[in-house]
Amino acid sequence: MTNAEATKDEVILRIPKIPRINAILFFLTLFTTLLAGSMMEGGVFWENPMDLLKGIPFSLTLMLILGTHEFGHYYYSQKHKVEATLPYFIPAPTFIGTFGAFIKMKSPVKKRDALLQIGASGPIAGFLVAVPALIIGLSMSEVIEMSPEFGGIILGDSILMKILTSAMHPSLSASQDIMLHPIAFAGWIGLLVTMLNLLPIGQLDGGHVAYAMLGYRHDLFAKFAFAALIPLSLFSLNWLVWAVLILIVMRTTSHPPVQDLHIPLSQNNKIIGYVCLVIFILCFIPAPIQAG
């Protein structure tokens, strides 16, 4: 089919030549996540380079979740004729090996429905990969007895995590906990990333969705959502760190305007917005990471 024969509802996905910087960042992030996954499994890469292979389950699962998230944005950017880059993966010397990934929109989003679909597509796509990964990983995870001497990291539970844990390990007692398999840990991170991206602030994915849904009321709503991060820091200092990062990176809680904000969203697009709200609630974790 030629371009002239394509209807306006069809999307011709054009993958441009991969820029060198994107490829370099991808392979660096693949290495750092492999290293992080290997260390989770007791690997000592600097003594035995083959130990890096132990990180494959964690690395590939996490890279798949992040990549699917960004591909969702990229696909809908092309659908709505918004110029966007391929994903930039961010390697990092952290216990998960990355700070995530992002794409950069190089042309403005002019329509309200386009803004909602581009913003919502990433979290929904990533969520649809993270949940099966979490289920598979939980089936491979080990139940352990907790002791007062436990000194590891304690991961917070979202509503969805509690539901899946109860379904996969129904006989879990109060003195027991689950030592997550690397695939399950990658799925947990996927849910956390989804939740953080859906915060209705600035140009986060949730900011795009909330602005498309609320219109001019979004500015006040975003300020309230940002202010809520401060009391949340009483549960976990992670929230304070994320609040500071939002201020540094975005410098504002507001969202750039779109041209047709006066035109109401269709019912289908409103449903997409409500789906994002449900996903946010299911993935919300008051205290994501705590020291044991």
MARKOL-966203 format. One line per field, with one value per atom (N, C-alpha, C): x, y, z; residue number from 1. Coordinates in pm, whole numbers, plus 50000, padded with zeros to 5 digits. Example, Ala and Ser with C-alpha at 12.3 -4.5 7.8 and 13.67 -1.06 7.14 Angstrom:
! residues 2
x: 51319, 51230, 51320, 51285, 51367, 51290 .
y: 49431, 49550, 49670, 49775, 49894, 50003 .
z: 50780, 50780, 50780, 50708, 50714, 50787 .
nr: 1, 1, 1, 2, 2, 2 .
***
This chain:
! residues 292
x: 50084, 50000, 50088, 50059, 50135, 50079, 50154, 50106, 49976, 49961, 49842, 49719, 49739, 49627, 49590, 49677, 49651, 49541, 49451, 49347, 49403, 49328, 49379, 49386, 49312, 49312, 49423, 49490, 49597, 49728, 49813, 49942, 50052, 50135, 50252, 50370, 50415, 50521, 50655, 50718, 50848, 50956, 51041, 51153, 51274, 51319, 51432, 51562, 51666, 51798, 51832, 51878, 51904, 52028, 52012, 52129, 52230, 52356, 52463, 52443, 52402, 52388, 52280, 52170, 52064, 52115, 52192, 52245, 52345, 52432, 52532, 52464, 52366, 52296, 52219, 52162, 52090, 52184, 52299, 52390, 52457, 52482, 52534, 52432, 52304, 52198, 52178, 52190, 52182, 52292, 52414, 52525, 52502, 52461, 52445, 52330, 52224, 52116, 52155, 52236, 52290, 52377, 52459, 52547, 52466, 52362, 52276, 52207, 52153, 52086, 52181, 52304, 52404, 52438, 52454, 52486, 52372, 52247, 52133, 52144, 52201, 52213, 52347, 52421, 52548, 52664, 52647, 52755, 52863, 52986, 53100, 53166, 53117, 53158, 53308, 53362, 53502, 53598, 53547, 53628, 53599, 53473, 53433, 53336, 53384, 53299, 53175, 53182, 53067, 52950, 52977, 52869, 52770, 52811, 52720, 52595, 52607, 52492, 52382, 52420, 52319, 52219, 52257, 52170, 52070, 52072, 51985, 51836, 51783, 51639, 51593, 51668, 51631, 51646, 51761, 51790, 51691, 51670, 51583, 51439, 51394, 51258, 51241, 51335, 51325, 51339, 51432, 51450, 51326, 51260, 51138, 51026, 51013, 50910, 50934, 51058, 51090, 51077, 51125, 51118, 50974, 50890, 50749, 50680, 50710, 50655, 50688, 50815, 50857, 50807, 50796, 50744, 50597, 50522, 50384, 50377, 50463, 50469, 50507, 50608, 50660, 50553, 50481, 50378, 50269, 50219, 50110, 50158, 50284, 50339, 50334, 50374, 50367, 50223, 50136, 49994, 49937, 49977, 49924, 50017, 50112, 50202, 50284, 50322, 50409, 50550, 50646, 50783, 50843, 50897, 50954, 51080, 51170, 51294, 51269, 51363, 51366, 51403, 51378, 51404, 51551, 51572, 51702, 51698, 51774, 51786, 51896, 51877, 51970, 52040, 52166, 52240, 52272, 52283, 52311, 52377, 52467, 52533, 52446, 52324, 52229, 52205, 52127, 52103, 52010, 51950, 51873, 51941, 52048, 52128, 52078, 51974, 51920, 51836, 51825, 51731, 51608, 51591, 51474, 51506, 51405, 51419, 51319, 51342, 51248, 51261, 51154, 51162, 51140, 51186, 51172, 51084, 50974, 50887, 50948, 50973, 51043, 50949, 50821, 50721, 50606, 50535, 50428, 50309, 50241, 50116, 50003, 49930, 49833, 49690, 49663, 49526, 49512, 49400, 49373, 49370, 49302, 49295, 49432, 49514, 49649, 49732, 49721, 49796, 49760, 49631, 49588, 49641, 49628, 49669, 49820, 49895, 50042, 50085, 50024, 50059, 50021, 49902, 49851, 49914, 49958, 50003, 50123, 50218, 50336, 50306, 50241, 50209, 50122, 50024, 49938, 50018, 50102, 50183, 50279, 50350, 50443, 50373, 50255, 50176, 50137, 50100, 50057, 50171, 50294, 50410, 50454, 50447, 50494, 50410, 50279, 50192, 50221, 50225, 50263, 50402, 50496, 50631, 50626, 50545, 50533, 50470, 50369, 50303, 50401, 50472, 50571, 50680, 50728, 50834, 50789, 50665, 50615, 50605, 50572, 50563, 50700, 50807, 50943, 51012, 50941, 51000, 50998, 51085, 51103, 51037, 50963, 50906, 51010, 51034, 51136, 51075, 51138, 51099, 51172, 51097, 51157, 51217, 51328, 51392, 51427, 51444, 51482, 51614, 51699, 51831, 51830, 51711, 51704, 51751, 51848, 51905, 51894, 51805, 51791, 51699, 51665, 51573, 51431, 51340, 51199, 51124, 51058, 50983, 50839, 50787, 50648, 50552, 50430, 50327, 50223, 50192, 50077, 49954, 49838, 49716, 49730, 49780, 49796, 49896, 50004, 50105, 50045, 49964, 49900, 49806, 49730, 49636, 49711, 49816, 49892, 49967, 50021, 50091, 49997, 49877, 49778, 49734, 49724, 49680, 49789, 49914, 50025, 50076, 50065, 50114, 50007, 49896, 49782, 49811, 49909, 49936, 50044, 50080, 50185, 50144, 50229, 50196, 50253, 50215, 50259, 50410, 50471, 50616, 50698, 50630, 50698, 50692, 50783, 50782, 50832, 50829, 50868, 50999, 51098, 51222, 51199, 51182, 51141, 51248, 51203, 51288, 51322, 51438, 51473, 51367, 51296, 51189, 51076, 51042, 50937, 50982, 51110, 51161, 51154, 51189, 51177, 51031, 50938, 50796, 50753, 50803, 50772, 50823, 50944, 50999, 50911, 50864, 50777, 50651, 50592, 50473, 50509, 50624, 50667, 50689, 50757, 50782, 50650, 50556, 50424, 50356, 50359, 50295, 50358, 50491, 50560, 50531, 50529, 50500, 50357, 50266, 50127, 50093, 50194, 50168, 50118, 50008, 49945, 50012, 50141, 50221, 50299, 50301, 50385, 50373, 50489, 50491, 50524, 50500, 50498, 50381, 50383, 50273, 50139, 50135, 50013, 49973, 50073, 50044, 49977, 50025, 49961, 49815, 49794, 49660, 49569, 49616, 49533, 49501, 49597, 49571, 49466, 49477, 49378, 49240, 49235, 49107, 49047, 49130, 49080, 49084, 49162, 49171, 49236, 49174, 49232, 49238, 49160, 49161, 49286, 49361, 49477, 49583, 49602, 49709, 49696, 49574, 49551, 49564, 49512, 49519, 49663, 49747, 49887, 49961, 49931, 49994, 49956, 49831, 49785, 49856, 49868, 49934, 50080, 50146, 50287, 50301, 50213, 50217, 50196, 50119, 50093, 50218, 50320, 50444, 50518, 50496, 50566, 50520, 50388, 50347, 50376, 50377, 50411, 50555, 50640, 50780, 50793, 50686, 50685, 50683, 50624, 50623, 50754, 50809, 50933, 51000, 51130, 51205, 51218, 51184, 51186, 51099, 50985, 50893, 50958, 51035, 51102, 51207, 51279, 51378, 51310, 51198, 51127, 51070, 51024, 50973, 51084, 51202, 51316, 51354, 51356, 51390, 51290, 51161, 51059, 51083, 51118, 51145, 51269, 51372, 51497, 51478, 51412, 51398, 51292, 51176, 51064, 51052, 51094, 51091, 50950, 50850, 50712, 50620, 50506, 50405, 50300, 50306, 50207, 50236, 50139, 50152, 50137, 50219, 50204, 50065, 50008, 49871, 49865, 49747, 49719, 49614, 49605, 49523, 49373, 49330, 49185, 49133, 49182, 49141, 48992, 48930, 48787, 48700, 48761, 48685, 48684, 48565, 48560, 48622, 48674, 48726, 48611, 48638, 48538, 48522, 48413, 48388, 48497, 48543, 48650, 48778, 48813, 48934, 48918, 48797, 48774, 48794, 48749, 48767, 48915, 48997, 49142, 49199, 49150, 49195, 49159, 49037, 48994, 49073, 49109, 49192, 49327, 49384, 49512, 49497, 49383, 49359, 49353, 49284, 49274, 49412, 49491, 49627, 49711, 49699, 49774, 49737, 49608, 49563, 49614, 49605, 49649, 49799, 49877, 50023, 50079, 49994, 50044, 50104, 50222, 50294, 50329, 50270, 50302, 50447, 50510, 50652, 50722, 50771, 50825, 50942, 51042, 51164, 51204, 51224, 51265, 51381, 51465, 51573, 51518, 51565, 51518, 51579 .
y: 49881, 50000, 50124, 50218, 50342, 50441, 50548, 50650, 50711, 50725, 50788, 50701, 50570, 50479, 50460, 50502, 50483, 50575, 50525, 50609, 50685, 50786, 50871, 50797, 50687, 50612, 50509, 50484, 50386, 50451, 50373, 50424, 50349, 50423, 50364, 50390, 50286, 50303, 50315, 50427, 50451, 50450, 50351, 50345, 50407, 50522, 50585, 50511, 50550, 50497, 50528, 50425, 50442, 50529, 50645, 50731, 50661, 50696, 50630, 50644, 50763, 50786, 50696, 50674, 50585, 50442, 50397, 50261, 50243, 50343, 50335, 50328, 50416, 50418, 50288, 50232, 50105, 49995, 49981, 49872, 49897, 50022, 50052, 50015, 50048, 50015, 49864, 49797, 49651, 49593, 49649, 49601, 49631, 49754, 49790, 49713, 49684, 49604, 49457, 49409, 49273, 49263, 49365, 49366, 49371, 49455, 49464, 49331, 49270, 49140, 49032, 49036, 48937, 48950, 49072, 49095, 49049, 49064, 49014, 48864, 48795, 48649, 48604, 48698, 48663, 48659, 48707, 48707, 48809, 48775, 48865, 48883, 48978, 48995, 49023, 49105, 49143, 49027, 48920, 48801, 48693, 48683, 48585, 48651, 48699, 48769, 48690, 48558, 48475, 48491, 48542, 48567, 48670, 48746, 48846, 48779, 48655, 48583, 48561, 48562, 48546, 48661, 48772, 48890, 48892, 48790, 48792, 48800, 48717, 48725, 48864, 48927, 49060, 49163, 49163, 49264, 49262, 49145, 49137, 49172, 49131, 49164, 49315, 49377, 49521, 49599, 49561, 49630, 49615, 49500, 49478, 49570, 49582, 49668, 49814, 49860, 49999, 50024, 49929, 49946, 49948, 49861, 49858, 49989, 50039, 50168, 50277, 50288, 50395, 50372, 50246, 50219, 50262, 50246, 50294, 50443, 50521, 50665, 50690, 50618, 50640, 50610, 50499, 50459, 50565, 50610, 50708, 50847, 50878, 51002, 51001, 50889, 50878, 50878, 50814, 50810, 50951, 51037, 51174, 51276, 51226, 51314, 51406, 51356, 51430, 51373, 51456, 51409, 51373, 51254, 51206, 51126, 51127, 51050, 50904, 50820, 50684, 50691, 50584, 50590, 50613, 50691, 50705, 50625, 50518, 50443, 50508, 50506, 50577, 50476, 50443, 50354, 50427, 50353, 50416, 50318, 50365, 50277, 50258, 50208, 50185, 50036, 49999, 49856, 49795, 49878, 49823, 49853, 49931, 49951, 50054, 50127, 50224, 50330, 50445, 50549, 50551, 50446, 50438, 50472, 50521, 50556, 50665, 50735, 50840, 50862, 50918, 50970, 51120, 51190, 51336, 51375, 51446, 51495, 51624, 51625, 51736, 51834, 51804, 51897, 51902, 52014, 52027, 51936, 51898, 51823, 51925, 51926, 52033, 51995, 51865, 51823, 51752, 51775, 51721, 51569, 51509, 51363, 51301, 51369, 51319, 51322, 51429, 51441, 51328, 51300, 51194, 51058, 51028, 50897, 50878, 50983, 50973, 50955, 51031, 51021, 50889, 50837, 50715, 50588, 50593, 50470, 50406, 50487, 50432, 50355, 50420, 50349, 50225, 50234, 50118, 50004, 50036, 49931, 49867, 49950, 49897, 49813, 49857, 49786, 49647, 49639, 49511, 49411, 49459, 49369, 49339, 49442, 49427, 49326, 49326, 49237, 49089, 49045, 48904, 48870, 48965, 48940, 48918, 48999, 48985, 48851, 48811, 48682, 48566, 48569, 48463, 48464, 48582, 48593, 48548, 48580, 48537, 48385, 48321, 48175, 48111, 48187, 48136, 48189, 48270, 48333, 48239, 48267, 48182, 48244, 48163, 48207, 48188, 48292, 48286, 48324, 48277, 48316, 48445, 48542, 48669, 48657, 48726, 48725, 48868, 48896, 49033, 49078, 48985, 49020, 49051, 49041, 49064, 49205, 49215, 49346, 49386, 49324, 49356, 49474, 49493, 49598, 49543, 49619, 49580, 49662, 49592, 49658, 49678, 49797, 49825, 49753, 49736, 49665, 49763, 49751, 49820, 49731, 49784, 49702, 49582, 49606, 49497, 49394, 49440, 49347, 49259, 49318, 49239, 49135, 49174, 49081, 48963, 48995, 48889, 48801, 48861, 48782, 48685, 48733, 48647, 48534, 48565, 48463, 48358, 48403, 48311, 48237, 48299, 48237, 48252, 48181, 48198, 48154, 48069, 48017, 48096, 48211, 48292, 48337, 48307, 48344, 48481, 48533, 48666, 48672, 48559, 48556, 48531, 48517, 48488, 48605, 48605, 48703, 48634, 48707, 48649, 48713, 48630, 48676, 48675, 48793, 48802, 48747, 48668, 48626, 48751, 48756, 48874, 48915, 48820, 48856, 48926, 48878, 48943, 49082, 49096, 49226, 49325, 49279, 49366, 49405, 49311, 49343, 49444, 49430, 49527, 49666, 49672, 49800, 49859, 49772, 49817, 49884, 49826, 49887, 50020, 50026, 50150, 50260, 50225, 50321, 50370, 50278, 50315, 50414, 50386, 50474, 50612, 50618, 50747, 50827, 50760, 50829, 50881, 50818, 50860, 50968, 51018, 51133, 51248, 51313, 51412, 51549, 51551, 51672, 51704, 51831, 51879, 51796, 51759, 51682, 51535, 51486, 51342, 51284, 51154, 51092, 51123, 51116, 51147, 51293, 51381, 51522, 51541, 51470, 51476, 51430, 51315, 51258, 51351, 51399, 51484, 51616, 51673, 51800, 51779, 51667, 51638, 51615, 51554, 51525, 51648, 51727, 51836, 51973, 51989, 52118, 52223, 52339, 52451, 52424, 52329, 52297, 52219, 52173, 52090, 52164, 52292, 52365, 52358, 52384, 52377, 52234, 52139, 51998, 51951, 51994, 51954, 52011, 52134, 52195, 52119, 52079, 52000, 51864, 51799, 51668, 51679, 51787, 51806, 51831, 51913, 51941, 51814, 51719, 51594, 51508, 51534, 51457, 51486, 51605, 51643, 51559, 51552, 51462, 51316, 51277, 51138, 51104, 51207, 51183, 51139, 51156, 51104, 50951, 50892, 50748, 50698, 50776, 50737, 50861, 50874, 50989, 50984, 50868, 50859, 50967, 50997, 51096, 51235, 51267, 51397, 51405, 51295, 51290, 51310, 51241, 51253, 51394, 51456, 51593, 51688, 51672, 51757, 51734, 51607, 51576, 51639, 51634, 51695, 51845, 51910, 52054, 52084, 52002, 52026, 52004, 51894, 51857, 51942, 51961, 52028, 52176, 52210, 52348, 52405, 52324, 52370, 52250, 52271, 52166, 52184, 52296, 52326, 52248, 52251, 52181, 52280, 52269, 52358, 52344, 52450, 52443, 52369, 52319, 52264, 52352, 52345, 52440, 52418, 52293, 52265, 52222, 52286, 52246, 52268, 52352, 52380, 52268, 52177, 52066, 51948, 51900, 51790, 51661, 51581, 51450, 51357, 51262, 51160, 51068, 50992, 50900, 50794, 50746, 50645, 50699, 50823, 50882, 50907, 50941, 50957, 50823, 50716, 50582, 50551, 50588, 50568, 50643, 50766, 50843, 50777, 50722, 50655, 50525, 50457, 50336, 50373, 50486, 50531, 50559, 50617, 50643, 50512, 50413, 50283, 50218, 50225, 50168, 50239, 50371, 50447, 50401, 50386, 50343, 50202, 50112, 49974, 49966, 50058, 50054, 50142, 50223, 50321, 50251, 50295, 50239, 50354, 50361, 50472, 50479, 50364, 50359, 50257, 50299, 50202, 50120, 50183, 50111, 50150, 50051, 50075, 49982, 50029, 49944, 49846, 49722, 49619, 49632 .
z: 50000, 50000, 50000, 49913, 49909, 50009, 50034, 50126, 50079, 49947, 49892, 49915, 49925, 49944, 50090, 50179, 50322, 50369, 50450, 50507, 50624, 50668, 50776, 50909, 50922, 51049, 51055, 50943, 50943, 50982, 51045, 51088, 51014, 50944, 50881, 50973, 51043, 51141, 51070, 51089, 51027, 51135, 51132, 51225, 51156, 51201, 51135, 51166, 51096, 51126, 51271, 51342, 51486, 51506, 51571, 51596, 51686, 51668, 51744, 51893, 51939, 52083, 52142, 52069, 52119, 52131, 52032, 52034, 52148, 52165, 52272, 52409, 52431, 52558, 52582, 52476, 52490, 52538, 52472, 52508, 52644, 52679, 52812, 52919, 52893, 52990, 52997, 52884, 52885, 52973, 52962, 53044, 53192, 53225, 53367, 53432, 53356, 53413, 53424, 53330, 53343, 53468, 53490, 53607, 53736, 53737, 53855, 53882, 53776, 53792, 53836, 53786, 53826, 53974, 54022, 54162, 54253, 54206, 54284, 54306, 54208, 54214, 54271, 54329, 54391, 54296, 54174, 54077, 54112, 54078, 54099, 53963, 53884, 53745, 53731, 53824, 53812, 53841, 53905, 53927, 53823, 53782, 53683, 53584, 53469, 53373, 53330, 53334, 53294, 53390, 53512, 53608, 53556, 53455, 53396, 53340, 53298, 53241, 53345, 53474, 53579, 53580, 53520, 53520, 53406, 53318, 53200, 53235, 53328, 53355, 53399, 53490, 53538, 53426, 53360, 53260, 53144, 53085, 52969, 53004, 53123, 53165, 53182, 53253, 53276, 53146, 53059, 52932, 52844, 52850, 52774, 52823, 52955, 53012, 52972, 52991, 52958, 52808, 52727, 52582, 52532, 52587, 52546, 52584, 52702, 52747, 52645, 52610, 52519, 52377, 52334, 52200, 52192, 52302, 52303, 52272, 52338, 52309, 52164, 52117, 51982, 51877, 51895, 51799, 51790, 51905, 51902, 51863, 51884, 51832, 51679, 51619, 51473, 51423, 51496, 51456, 51447, 51539, 51543, 51478, 51397, 51320, 51411, 51527, 51618, 51605, 51572, 51554, 51690, 51700, 51826, 51798, 51895, 51883, 51920, 51885, 51938, 52086, 52162, 52307, 52341, 52445, 52508, 52639, 52648, 52773, 52857, 52989, 53077, 53169, 53143, 53234, 53363, 53471, 53600, 53695, 53779, 53878, 54001, 53980, 54089, 54104, 54205, 54228, 54124, 54036, 53924, 53790, 53791, 53671, 53573, 53606, 53511, 53581, 53516, 53558, 53468, 53386, 53300, 53155, 53085, 52944, 52911, 52801, 52760, 52609, 52552, 52417, 52425, 52325, 52322, 52204, 52234, 52128, 52072, 51942, 51878, 51810, 51810, 51758, 51857, 51863, 51964, 51935, 52043, 52031, 52024, 51913, 51889, 51928, 51940, 51963, 52098, 52160, 52294, 52294, 52194, 52191, 52165, 52084, 52058, 52185, 52261, 52387, 52481, 52494, 52586, 52540, 52411, 52363, 52369, 52337, 52345, 52491, 52582, 52723, 52784, 52747, 52810, 52754, 52628, 52560, 52628, 52677, 52740, 52869, 52967, 53091, 53070, 52980, 52957, 52895, 52796, 52730, 52829, 52907, 53006, 53112, 53154, 53254, 53203, 53076, 53019, 53007, 53011, 53013, 53156, 53243, 53381, 53459, 53437, 53515, 53487, 53361, 53336, 53388, 53377, 53429, 53579, 53647, 53792, 53830, 53756, 53783, 53763, 53651, 53623, 53730, 53764, 53864, 54002, 54040, 54171, 54180, 54068, 54068, 54088, 54061, 54075, 54201, 54278, 54396, 54517, 54612, 54729, 54852, 54926, 55054, 55163, 55241, 55346, 55480, 55588, 55723, 55759, 55806, 55845, 55985, 56007, 56138, 56176, 56307, 56349, 56291, 56252, 56200, 56050, 55988, 55843, 55810, 55720, 55689, 55544, 55469, 55328, 55303, 55178, 55137, 55138, 55196, 55199, 55094, 55003, 54896, 54939, 54914, 54948, 54856, 54905, 54829, 54776, 54649, 54592, 54609, 54576, 54582, 54490, 54369, 54273, 54323, 54383, 54435, 54544, 54631, 54737, 54678, 54576, 54512, 54450, 54373, 54305, 54404, 54510, 54611, 54680, 54714, 54779, 54687, 54558, 54462, 54437, 54431, 54399, 54522, 54640, 54764, 54873, 54858, 54950, 55094, 55116, 55250, 55323, 55273, 55333, 55474, 55573, 55711, 55745, 55863, 55905, 55927, 55957, 55983, 55857, 55745, 55620, 55523, 55430, 55323, 55196, 55086, 54958, 54911, 54884, 54824, 54673, 54617, 54478, 54383, 54289, 54177, 54095, 54029, 53950, 53848, 53790, 53696, 53770, 53889, 53969, 54013, 54048, 54089, 53973, 53852, 53735, 53712, 53733, 53721, 53825, 53948, 54054, 54016, 53963, 53919, 53807, 53717, 53610, 53663, 53767, 53828, 53894, 53959, 54023, 53919, 53810, 53703, 53643, 53625, 53573, 53665, 53795, 53892, 53892, 53892, 53894, 53768, 53654, 53529, 53523, 53597, 53594, 53696, 53770, 53855, 53767, 53803, 53713, 53720, 53695, 53715, 53588, 53549, 53441, 53315, 53258, 53134, 53157, 53280, 53300, 53220, 53197, 53123, 53188, 53320, 53392, 53377, 53362, 53337, 53203, 53099, 52968, 52977, 53043, 53053, 53133, 53248, 53333, 53264, 53191, 53120, 53011, 52939, 52835, 52896, 53014, 53078, 53147, 53213, 53298, 53232, 53128, 53061, 53151, 53157, 53232, 53382, 53430, 53574, 53614, 53515, 53545, 53626, 53602, 53669, 53821, 53871, 54016, 54065, 53987, 54025, 54034, 53939, 53938, 54058, 54094, 54212, 54338, 54348, 54464, 54467, 54349, 54343, 54383, 54338, 54374, 54523, 54580, 54724, 54805, 54751, 54823, 54836, 54754, 54764, 54894, 54950, 55073, 55192, 55222, 55331, 55303, 55176, 55143, 55181, 55187, 55225, 55370, 55450, 55587, 55587, 55481, 55467, 55408, 55314, 55248, 55191, 55216, 55163, 55011, 54952, 54806, 54743, 54806, 54751, 54747, 54849, 54852, 54741, 54720, 54612, 54477, 54455, 54328, 54310, 54418, 54409, 54365, 54423, 54386, 54240, 54197, 54058, 53961, 53995, 53910, 53895, 54007, 54001, 53917, 53933, 53860, 53710, 53674, 53534, 53463, 53529, 53462, 53497, 53619, 53667, 53681, 53657, 53670, 53684, 53748, 53756, 53646, 53573, 53470, 53343, 53251, 53124, 53009, 52904, 52788, 52727, 52674, 52619, 52487, 52454, 52321, 52255, 52124, 52050, 52067, 52074, 52074, 52210, 52315, 52450, 52473, 52392, 52407, 52350, 52272, 52213, 52311, 52351, 52449, 52394, 52484, 52446, 52411, 52323, 52293, 52413, 52414, 52526, 52534, 52418, 52417, 52479, 52448, 52505, 52655, 52698, 52842, 52913, 52850, 52909, 52925, 52824, 52833, 52952, 52974, 53089, 53220, 53228, 53351, 53372, 53263, 53274, 53337, 53295, 53353, 53502, 53542, 53683, 53762, 53709, 53776, 53788, 53680, 53684, 53790, 53796, 53898, 54039, 54065, 54197, 54229, 54131, 54153, 54179, 54119, 54130, 54241, 54304, 54401, 54524, 54562, 54678, 54773, 54893, 54985, 55023, 55049, 55087, 54999, 54881, 54785, 54833, 54892, 54930, 55071, 55158, 55295, 55330, 55421, 55470, 55572, 55564, 55656, 55795 .
nr: 1, 1, 1, 2, 2, 2, 3, 3, 3, 4, 4, 4, 5, 5, 5, 6, 6, 6, 7, 7, 7, 8, 8, 8, 9, 9, 9, 10, 10, 10, 11, 11, 11, 12, 12, 12, 13, 13, 13, 14, 14, 14, 15, 15, 15, 16, 16, 16, 17, 17, 17, 18, 18, 18, 19, 19, 19, 20, 20, 20, 21, 21, 21, 22, 22, 22, 23, 23, 23, 24, 24, 24, 25, 25, 25, 26, 26, 26, 27, 27, 27, 28, 28, 28, 29, 29, 29, 30, 30, 30, 31, 31, 31, 32, 32, 32, 33, 33, 33, 34, 34, 34, 35, 35, 35, 36, 36, 36, 37, 37, 37, 38, 38, 38, 39, 39, 39, 40, 40, 40, 41, 41, 41, 42, 42, 42, 43, 43, 43, 44, 44, 44, 45, 45, 45, 46, 46, 46, 47, 47, 47, 48, 48, 48, 49, 49, 49, 50, 50, 50, 51, 51, 51, 52, 52, 52, 53, 53, 53, 54, 54, 54, 55, 55, 55, 56, 56, 56, 57, 57, 57, 58, 58, 58, 59, 59, 59, 60, 60, 60, 61, 61, 61, 62, 62, 62, 63, 63, 63, 64, 64, 64, 65, 65, 65, 66, 66, 66, 67, 67, 67, 68, 68, 68, 69, 69, 69, 70, 70, 70, 71, 71, 71, 72, 72, 72, 73, 73, 73, 74, 74, 74, 75, 75, 75, 76, 76, 76, 77, 77, 77, 78, 78, 78, 79, 79, 79, 80, 80, 80, 81, 81, 81, 82, 82, 82, 83, 83, 83, 84, 84, 84, 85, 85, 85, 86, 86, 86, 87, 87, 87, 88, 88, 88, 89, 89, 89, 90, 90, 90, 91, 91, 91, 92, 92, 92, 93, 93, 93, 94, 94, 94, 95, 95, 95, 96, 96, 96, 97, 97, 97, 98, 98, 98, 99, 99, 99, 100, 100, 100, 101, 101, 101, 102, 102, 102, 103, 103, 103, 104, 104, 104, 105, 105, 105, 106, 106, 106, 107, 107, 107, 108, 108, 108, 109, 109, 109, 110, 110, 110, 111, 111, 111, 112, 112, 112, 113, 113, 113, 114, 114, 114, 115, 115, 115, 116, 116, 116, 117, 117, 117, 118, 118, 118, 119, 119, 119, 120, 120, 120, 121, 121, 121, 122, 122, 122, 123, 123, 123, 124, 124, 124, 125, 125, 125, 126, 126, 126, 127, 127, 127, 128, 128, 128, 129, 129, 129, 130, 130, 130, 131, 131, 131, 132, 132, 132, 133, 133, 133, 134, 134, 134, 135, 135, 135, 136, 136, 136, 137, 137, 137, 138, 138, 138, 139, 139, 139, 140, 140, 140, 141, 141, 141, 142, 142, 142, 143, 143, 143, 144, 144, 144, 145, 145, 145, 146, 146, 146, 147, 147, 147, 148, 148, 148, 149, 149, 149, 150, 150, 150, 151, 151, 151, 152, 152, 152, 153, 153, 153, 154, 154, 154, 155, 155, 155, 156, 156, 156, 157, 157, 157, 158, 158, 158, 159, 159, 159, 160, 160, 160, 161, 161, 161, 162, 162, 162, 163, 163, 163, 164, 164, 164, 165, 165, 165, 166, 166, 166, 167, 167, 167, 168, 168, 168, 169, 169, 169, 170, 170, 170, 171, 171, 171, 172, 172, 172, 173, 173, 173, 174, 174, 174, 175, 175, 175, 176, 176, 176, 177, 177, 177, 178, 178, 178, 179, 179, 179, 180, 180, 180, 181, 181, 181, 182, 182, 182, 183, 183, 183, 184, 184, 184, 185, 185, 185, 186, 186, 186, 187, 187, 187, 188, 188, 188, 189, 189, 189, 190, 190, 190, 191, 191, 191, 192, 192, 192, 193, 193, 193, 194, 194, 194, 195, 195, 195, 196, 196, 196, 197, 197, 197, 198, 198, 198, 199, 199, 199, 200, 200, 200, 201, 201, 201, 202, 202, 202, 203, 203, 203, 204, 204, 204, 205, 205, 205, 206, 206, 206, 207, 207, 207, 208, 208, 208, 209, 209, 209, 210, 210, 210, 211, 211, 211, 212, 212, 212, 213, 213, 213, 214, 214, 214, 215, 215, 215, 216, 216, 216, 217, 217, 217, 218, 218, 218, 219, 219, 219, 220, 220, 220, 221, 221, 221, 222, 222, 222, 223, 223, 223, 224, 224, 224, 225, 225, 225, 226, 226, 226, 227, 227, 227, 228, 228, 228, 229, 229, 229, 230, 230, 230, 231, 231, 231, 232, 232, 232, 233, 233, 233, 234, 234, 234, 235, 235, 235, 236, 236, 236, 237, 237, 237, 238, 238, 238, 239, 239, 239, 240, 240, 240, 241, 241, 241, 242, 242, 242, 243, 243, 243, 244, 244, 244, 245, 245, 245, 246, 246, 246, 247, 247, 247, 248, 248, 248, 249, 249, 249, 250, 250, 250, 251, 251, 251, 252, 252, 252, 253, 253, 253, 254, 254, 254, 255, 255, 255, 256, 256, 256, 257, 257, 257, 258, 258, 258, 259, 259, 259, 260, 260, 260, 261, 261, 261, 262, 262, 262, 263, 263, 263, 264, 264, 264, 265, 265, 265, 266, 266, 266, 267, 267, 267, 268, 268, 268, 269, 269, 269, 270, 270, 270, 271, 271, 271, 272, 272, 272, 273, 273, 273, 274, 274, 274, 275, 275, 275, 276, 276, 276, 277, 277, 277, 278, 278, 278, 279, 279, 279, 280, 280, 280, 281, 281, 281, 282, 282, 282, 283, 283, 283, 284, 284, 284, 285, 285, 285, 286, 286, 286, 287, 287, 287, 288, 288, 288, 289, 289, 289, 290, 290, 290, 291, 291, 291, 292, 292, 292 .
***
